Amino acid sequence: MSTLDHEALRKAVVETCRKMNDLGINQGTSGNLSVRIPGGLLITPTSLPYERMEPEDVVELGFDGTYQGRHRPSSEWRFHRDILRAREDVDVVLHCHSTFATVLAVHHKEIPAFHYMTAVAGGTTIRCAPYATFGTQALSDHAIAALQDRQACLLAQHGAIVVAKTFERALWLAVELETLAKMYVHALTLGQPPILSDEEMGRVMDQMRRMSYGQAPDPEGTNDVPRPRPS
Ligand code: 13P
């Protein structure tokens, strides 16, 4: 992340937000996005639709809660700041109200290991954080707890958060989360599906780590995947 200067990061924030809309995981003024910079973060402004947002609209926020910019930062600046401050493994925080993730969240339902892909968020479940009013410290505290050892969580009666090292990975994970949520909602119409055991999910997670599953092939050649034949 630090290899891009602030101007490039602002552009990347706007592009990623527009892709969220194009991918159908966000609409209107819901959702927000942030990226780590030294001493703080760049974050989307509050209440500005992504179609109208320009790189100069992105707000610079310090970890101390002070901001610089022509708009106020997203109303969810607390959880963006707190996650980035607490998690060295995270550089990008994406929040959206994608439909099926939110359908589960309004029922305070977590996503269990009904499908092996639940493991893409880092564990045997994708938790649902308890409800708290948007923009509050309570919501931020609940989100941090639900994201422990995870890269995604649901927020009760609200939406979802995904965290990642890059914008691309965050978008990918947000789409995976929405797809899992959609499959789970449909699966529930036939009754409660069987759940994979913790032991099997452990094997799935090992396999995902070994294969760098869902990530571009490793140029170092350490991934346990077939190598192209030298010509
Ligand atoms: P902001 O426009 O303030 O980012 O709020 C959108 C949202 O999703 C609140 O949770």
Boltz pocket constraint, residues with backbone or C-beta under 6 A from the ligand:
constraints:
  - pocket:
      binder: B
      contacts: [[A, 29], [A, 30], [A, 31], [A, 32], [A, 44], [A, 45], [A, 46], [A, 47], [A, 48], [A, 73], [A, 74], [A, 75], [A, 76], [A, 95], [A, 134], [A, 135]]
      max_distance: 6.0
